[in-house]
Amino acid sequence: MSNLVAFDLANPGTPDLGKATPDRLIAGDPSFRTWEVAAAGHGSIRTGIWEATPGVTRSIKGETWEFCTILSGVVLLTEEGGDTRRFTAGDTFVMRPGFVGTWETVETVRKLWVTVS
């Protein structure tokens, strides 16, 4: 097994399919596709590609760091007590442990992500 992992954005393979859980769903009926590309340390570091259709969900990071780069689409992130931030293709951001807020997918979004728990 190689220690170099390439992301094939054009053909990432078969995704895991998901929906927002009732306790996280705020509006709409978003569905998710996740392609986990690599994991290490018993799942403490994970990376992949994620896609979501429009809707609003509650985002709770707990003890997890998440690094994201938006590949396509538009999202609005609002941290509790904070301003709403708009992210589009090419934008990169980090949600630190303790982040609680809303994730609104305005246009179907696809992102690269890395989480560390």
C-alpha positions in Angstrom: 0.0 0.0 0.0 1.4 3.4 -1.0 1.7 6.3 1.4 0.8 8.6 -1.5 -3.0 8.9 -2.1 -4.3 10.8 -5.1 -7.8 12.2 -5.3 -9.6 11.4 -8.5 -12.2 14.2 -8.6 -13.5 13.1 -12.0 -14.2 9.5 -10.9 -14.1 9.2 -7.1 -15.8 5.8 -7.1 -18.9 4.7 -5.3 -20.1 7.1 -2.5 -21.7 6.4 0.8 -25.2 7.9 0.7 -26.8 9.8 3.6 -29.5 12.1 4.7 -29.6 14.7 7.5 -30.7 13.1 10.8 -33.9 14.5 12.3 -32.1 16.2 15.2 -29.8 18.1 12.7 -32.3 18.9 10.0 -33.5 22.5 10.0 -35.0 23.0 6.5 -35.3 21.2 3.2 -34.4 17.6 2.5 -30.6 17.6 1.8 -29.0 14.4 0.8 -25.3 13.7 1.1 -22.7 11.7 -0.9 -19.4 10.9 0.8 -16.3 9.4 -0.7 -13.8 8.7 2.0 -10.4 8.6 0.4 -8.1 7.9 3.3 -8.1 7.4 7.0 -5.4 6.9 9.6 -5.0 6.4 13.3 -8.1 4.3 13.9 -10.3 7.0 12.2 -8.8 10.0 14.1 -7.6 11.5 10.8 -9.9 11.1 7.8 -10.2 12.8 4.4 -12.3 12.7 1.3 -14.9 14.3 -0.9 -18.4 15.3 0.2 -21.4 16.5 -1.7 -24.7 17.9 -0.4 -27.9 19.1 -2.0 -29.7 22.2 -0.8 -31.0 22.4 2.7 -30.1 23.7 6.2 -28.6 21.5 8.9 -27.1 22.1 12.3 -23.4 21.6 12.4 -21.7 20.5 15.7 -18.0 19.8 15.6 -17.5 18.6 19.2 -13.8 17.8 19.5 -13.2 17.5 15.8 -11.2 19.9 13.6 -12.4 20.1 10.0 -10.5 21.6 7.0 -12.6 22.2 3.9 -12.0 23.5 0.3 -15.1 24.1 -1.7 -14.9 22.6 -5.2 -18.3 23.8 -6.4 -21.6 25.2 -5.1 -22.5 27.8 -2.5 -22.8 27.4 1.3 -23.6 29.8 4.1 -22.1 29.0 7.5 -23.4 30.8 10.6 -21.7 30.1 13.9 -24.0 30.6 16.9 -23.7 34.2 18.0 -21.6 35.1 14.9 -22.1 36.5 11.4 -23.0 34.4 8.3 -20.1 33.6 6.0 -20.6 32.7 2.3 -18.2 30.2 0.7 -18.0 29.3 -3.0 -15.7 27.3 -5.3 -12.0 27.9 -4.4 -12.7 29.0 -0.8 -11.0 27.2 2.1 -11.8 27.3 5.8 -11.4 25.5 9.1 -14.1 24.7 11.6 -12.4 24.4 15.0 -13.5 22.0 17.8 -16.4 23.5 19.6 -18.0 25.0 16.4 -21.8 25.0 16.6 -23.9 26.6 14.0 -25.8 26.1 10.8 -24.7 24.9 7.4 -26.9 26.1 4.6 -26.3 24.5 1.2 -27.7 27.1 -1.3 -26.4 25.4 -4.4 -25.4 21.7 -4.4 -21.9 21.8 -2.9 -18.9 19.5 -3.3 -15.9 19.9 -1.0 -12.6 18.3 -0.1 -12.4 17.7 3.6 -9.9 16.6 6.3 -11.1 15.9 9.8 -8.9 15.3 12.9 -10.6 14.0 16.0 
